Amino acid sequence: MRRNLRMTVVPLAVATMALSVSLGTVQSSGAASKNAAPVKVGIVTEESGIFSAYATEWLQGVKIGFQYATNGTNKVDGHKIQLSTEDSADNPTTAAADFKSYVGAGYKIIGGTVDSSIATELAPLAQQNKVLYISGAAAADQVTGANRYTFRSGRQTYQDVQTAKSYIKALGTGKTVLVLGQDFAFGQSYVTDATQAFGSLGDTVKQLLVPLTTTDFTPTALQVQAMHPDIVFLAWAGATGAPLAQALDQQGIFASSKVVTGLANTATYQFYGTAGLKFYYLSLYNWESPHNKVNTYLIKAMLREYKQYPDLFTADGFVWAQMVVRAIQTGQGTNVMKMIKGLEGWKFMAPKGMQQIRASDHAMLQPMFQVQLVSTVTGVYKPVTLATLSAAQTAPPVVAHFGN
């Protein structure tokens, strides 16, 4: 059931109230019209299911991003933003139906999903229906270059792998690297990128992709043990990370292999116990890494409204809102082709730092981070930034040209 977000008070909601702040890098397209028509914006995401925690973070970022980018008005050049959400429950069929429902209701801007498989199914619908689609935190490479109507607000797996590459190189050549992930677009994308990147270092790359519906990970851990990898590149997402970690630990994987993985959301920091303090972590975002006024704004707003710090995908939600505001401004409300042209090549300050939408294929160029977990005096684990990789250092290869 579609929900008007102004009416929703649970943490997942994106309320329309806002704070008075600077517009930052979003430039006004002219004098505001008192009679400008409202712009309907739809979100399809996983408010329930194994990725619901990610959706919560992302939607919190969306709310605060709109507060920042609209100067606390929830309006863009006089156009009021009417934001609605649909819960796909992590079901691609439901997500596609929700998307089409938005199209039928006249929405020209639709976005969301933290599930890569869903994002790759929604992208063609954007082109078919000539609406703007901005994916949420879905990481599969296939979203980049899907078509001219599709953009992404987050990073892609290629950028993760490039961030991890120096870790793998430092562990020596001639190693066996096992990519352990889930058997859907997200994990499959990692296998492709890791095979190319780590193979170029002289390592042997193997893969083990596990069905997304798996709940008993003992067989998985036994398979990993039998493969005797020197390095496990752990590419995992969602709530099943905890039982996976337990199974791997019980089979001694953390003691026998080096582990390179993405730093997930805060709730997972202690999943791996003290073994996790020795892992090599790449990070798409942790709130202590970037130092800029936009990130400072996000941190303060999160503490004020949610009594917590930004989490893994909060910044991606913030960026999504910045992109929507930019689209409405340059598209004069609902002109989709003008929205696309306004987004292509756009460079702006985001919580992570300076980001740019590559015009040719809509890759989101952005900084990435290498971090380690440390234990504080109270026994709480926290990330410490080791290095910041520039957008240029992790930029994916160009995969499409949209006639620019």
Rosetta blueprint (number, residue, H / E / L):
1 M L
2 R L
3 R E
4 N E
5 L H
6 R H
7 M H
8 T L
9 V L
10 V L
11 P L
12 L L
13 A L
14 V L
15 A L
16 T L
17 M L
18 A L
19 L L
20 S L
21 V L
22 S L
23 L L
24 G L
25 T L
26 V L
27 Q L
28 S L
29 S L
30 G L
31 A L
32 A L
33 S L
34 K L
35 N L
36 A L
37 A L
38 P L
39 V E
40 K E
41 V E
42 G E
43 I E
44 V E
45 T E
46 E L
47 E L
48 S L
49 G L
50 I L
51 F L
52 S H
53 A H
54 Y H
55 A H
56 T H
57 E H
58 W H
59 L H
60 Q H
61 G H
62 V H
63 K H
64 I H
65 G H
66 F H
67 Q H
68 Y H
69 A H
70 T L
71 N L
72 G L
73 T L
74 N L
75 K E
76 V E
77 D L
78 G L
79 H E
80 K E
81 I E
82 Q E
83 L E
84 S E
85 T E
86 E E
87 D E
88 S L
89 A L
90 D L
91 N L
92 P H
93 T H
94 T H
95 A H
96 A H
97 A H
98 D H
99 F H
100 K H
101 S H
102 Y H
103 V H
104 G H
105 A L
106 G L
107 Y L
108 K L
109 I E
110 I E
111 G E
112 G E
113 T L
114 V L
115 D L
116 S H
117 S H
118 I H
119 A H
120 T H
121 E H
122 L H
123 A H
124 P H
125 L H
126 A H
127 Q H
128 Q H
129 N H
130 K L
131 V L
132 L E
133 Y E
134 I E
135 S E
136 G L
137 A L
138 A L
139 A L
140 A L
141 D H
142 Q H
143 V H
144 T L
145 G L
146 A L
147 N L
148 R L
149 Y L
150 T E
151 F E
152 R E
153 S L
154 G L
155 R L
156 Q L
157 T H
158 Y H
159 Q H
160 D H
161 V H
162 Q H
163 T H
164 A H
165 K H
166 S H
167 Y H
168 I H
169 K H
170 A H
171 L L
172 G L
173 T L
174 G L
175 K L
176 T E
177 V E
178 L E
179 V E
180 L E
181 G E
182 Q E
183 D L
184 F L
185 A H
186 F H
187 G H
188 Q H
189 S H
190 Y H
191 V H
192 T H
193 D H
194 A H
195 T H
196 Q H
197 A H
198 F H
199 G H
200 S L
201 L L
202 G L
203 D L
204 T E
205 V E
206 K E
207 Q E
208 L E
209 L E
210 V E
211 P L
212 L L
213 T L
214 T L
215 T L
216 D L
217 F L
218 T H
219 P H
220 T H
221 A H
222 L H
223 Q H
224 V H
225 Q H
226 A H
227 M H
228 H L
229 P L
230 D L
231 I E
232 V E
233 F E
234 L E
235 A E
236 W L
237 A L
238 G L
239 A L
240 T L
241 G H
242 A H
243 P H
244 L H
245 A H
246 Q H
247 A H
248 L H
249 D H
250 Q H
251 Q L
252 G L
253 I H
254 F H
255 A H
256 S H
257 S L
258 K E
259 V E
260 V E
261 T E
262 G E
263 L L
264 A L
265 N L
266 T H
267 A H
268 T H
269 Y L
270 Q L
271 F L
272 Y L
273 G H
274 T H
275 A H
276 G H
277 L H
278 K H
279 F L
280 Y E
281 Y E
282 L E
283 S E
284 L L
285 Y L
286 N L
287 W L
288 E L
289 S L
290 P L
291 H L
292 N L
293 K H
294 V H
295 N H
296 T H
297 Y H
298 L H
299 I H
300 K H
301 A H
302 M H
303 L H
304 R H
305 E H
306 Y H
307 K L
308 Q L
309 Y L
310 P L
311 D L
312 L L
313 F L
314 T H
315 A H
316 D H
317 G H
318 F H
319 V H
320 W H
321 A H
322 Q H
323 M H
324 V H
325 V H
326 R H
327 A H
328 I H
329 Q H
330 T H
331 G L
332 Q L
333 G L
334 T L
335 N L
336 V H
337 M H
338 K H
339 M H
340 I H
341 K H
342 G H
343 L H
344 E L
345 G L
346 W L
347 K E
348 F E
349 M E
350 A E
351 P L
352 K L
353 G E
354 M E
355 Q E
356 Q E
357 I E
358 R L
359 A L
360 S L
361 D L
362 H L
363 A L
364 M E
365 L E
366 Q L
367 P L
368 M E
369 F E
370 Q E
371 V E
372 Q E
373 L E
374 V E
375 S E
376 T L
377 V L
378 T L
379 G L
380 V L
381 Y E
382 K E
383 P E
384 V E
385 T E
386 L E
387 A E
388 T E
389 L E
390 S L
391 A H
392 A H
393 Q H
394 T H
395 A L
396 P L
397 P L
398 V L
399 V L
400 A L
401 H L
402 F L
403 G L
404 N L
